[in-house]
C-alpha cells in the first residue's frame, strides 16, 4: 500500500501552509497517484511488442489529430500545449512511425494538414484495450469506474482550460 503524505499529519505540514493544509496534502497525493498510475500504464504498454510504442506526448498529439483530422500543425501544437520545437520533434517521430500523414492543403500549397493513418487508429485502439485490461486487473469488480472517470474527466477538462502556468 502506498503511504500518502496526507496520512502523515505532522505539525509542520499543517501549520506551514495554514488553513486548508490537510486538503492541500490530499490534492498533492491525488496528483502523485495519478502520475504513478500513468507511469505504470506506460511501462506496461511499452512492454507489449505487438504495439508501436508511443510516448505520452505522441499519444496526446495523435488523439488531437484523430479528433480534428485535417488540422494544421500550429493548431495541434496549441491544442496540446506544446512549444513549436517540441511539437516538431513529436510530429517527426509520428511521421517516422507511420502514424500521421502530412498532406499539402488543397487551397494553399504553403500549408499542410495532418491526418491520422490507419496504423495510428489501429495502434491507438490496441493501446486502449491494453490500458483497459491493465486497469481491470488492478480493480475489484465493484469499483465505481464510471464515477472515477467522471471526477478525473472533470479535473482534466478544467485543467486543460486553464492558461499555462496558472494555479
Steps between C-alpha positions, in 0.01 A plus 500: 500500500625844408573732793345837431631824643146585613516194727796657681340788687813666632470832677738666254304409189171617648626830634752584227232553236221628723129432457415225258829315542338154540305544176808641326693189607223274370491685168877463469457129580234476229739652245774260610270198470384610152864537390587156643204340321596667172859379541387143574268498198777636279750238620246221451413617149867547405562133583244386240690416181177493295457875541697782345634678804378857538600757759230679696562809286464301179174350627367847585588630153345196331180533702475864399557423131254212519234731646589779253614336175634746246612749761816705450814434705482835681145421617608159628796647688272757662234240572738273689699790646836418347774744411573508127838324537354220716210460262735476201693217665176319587355545152820371340492192723134432422568531125795259530278252685237522226241656731432832325463602139604854414303620199538828310194722537291488182430876511836624621807298405706680766297333775475138606230306675538202731305176483527183710591186307321167525808376685450776757131421546573129543790563735298738718213250512741230615651738756151559641441124528832459682422789735155362580629148565784633717268714712238224521760273658567764767138574591230299673182424309298739719727801440300799380702550182237735356516720811881504494496586131255787555711656774827464309342623175369808681845570642658450157250730329553781751878466491506502119300824500742672737766727352852358514666558837171587674410350834 
